[in-house]
Amino acid sequence: MKNIVLFGGGNIAQAVVEGLINADFKADNIFYIERNLRNQKALKKLKVKNLKKNASIKIDLFILAVKPKDAIDAYKQILNEYKDPKIVSFVAGIKSKKYIKLNQDIQFLRAMPNTSARFNLGITAIYNSSFSKNNLAKVSKLFKKIGIVMNLDSEAKIDTFTGMIGSGPAYFFYLLKSYEKKLMSLCNQDRKKVNAVMVNLIKGVGFSIENNDNLDELIEAVASKKGTTEAGLKSFKSGKLDKTFEKGISAAIKRSKEISNEF
């Protein structure tokens, strides 16, 4: 896939563009269609180009990254203006069949990256509707530049992915706010030091999981009998923190399914 076009330039589109450029995908081969001036400004900073000013190029892939209410109109515009386009949709909620019925011959798939793509630590779910095997491999290779790829065998699983992983970074940011509050006092209100401590903490957790995939063993390695960790864990358990967290994830998945039924 040489030339790609982002139809829509919001947060997730910008994250993907940043990740691709970090992975040495040339900015000269990334174009955008975007009405919002703020998003245009952000994309221009990334050195990607407005497609309107480069109308003669051969486009290998369109990425639909607009809001659900604008998706079908944007999709129709692509179909009307370009011959046999290959289209990847980042749009939450709208099922493949709604796009496919507008053109039975289109190569179309749904992909859901998360915002960590900008650091090349993204997780992208792919559900293929009608891409050829060869072109699916090319799209998968493209998204592997920004992180790992999960190929889903059921479109319904996109709702679970969206609620768990697409929204996932926000859950951890929310939990870290409690850490931040205590650390600000510990670090004498030094914001840079607080951020550095949290970054190292999270990196350490990540490396620990990478080297030992048994979470119970990792907990036991930190917790000692009648120690501080055990006291904290007991408080979490008595407050049913795990159930509350599960309930929140379930609510996000439920909302994703509701959105799917709205379109």
Secondary structure, DSSP 8 states (H G I E B T S, - for coil): ---EEEE--SHHHHHHHHHHHHTT--GGGEEEE---HHHHHHHHHTT-EEGGGGTTS---EEEE-S-HHHHHHHHHHHHHHSSS-EEEE--SS--HHHHHTT-TT-EEEEEE--GGGGGT-EEEEEEESS--HHHHHHHHHHHHTTEEEEE-S-TTHHHHHIIIIISHHHHHHHHHHHHHHHHHHHTTT-HHHHHHHHHHHHHHHHHHHHH---HHHHHHHH--TTSHHHHHHHHHHHTTHHHHHHHHHHHHHHHHHHHHHH-
